[in-house]
């Protein structure tokens, strides 16, 4: 499979997607619990673009969950894999009541179209996930740990 990385064209694509999210009248798509400031700071690094994020209760309705999915440039890949991910695992990997998961994902074409409003059309774009991307996820833990995750992620991805 071909390797796809963030470039100028894809950077504009993900920037436009974020603008559409912010303009969306459906509250479901709002950036969660004040993470918009972190998303903006992370996206200030031209080697990174956020693709999907969440901070709130997990899908079972108890416990907390935070995650960030982001894509990156080829030149930033070694920094992400060799420095940032180990730093996150070191910082959050041995917590007693929380679990850090890291998923390194290869590009994949989106096959099935979803029924979405026009302002969310990027969700249906077959190339949205057709880029190397990483998901860093914290399951359970307390609100302090989740806030700290966003702070550490932001600092790690912007310095």
Secondary structure, 3 states (H helix, E strand, C coil): CCCCCCCHHHHHHHHHHHHHHHHCCCHHHCCCCCCHHHHHHHHCCCCEEEEEEEEEECCCCCCEEEEEEEEECHHHHHHHHHHHHHHHHHHHCCCCCEEEEEEEECCCCCCCCCCCCHHHHHHHCCCCCCCCEEEEEEEECCHHHHHHHHHHHHHHHHC
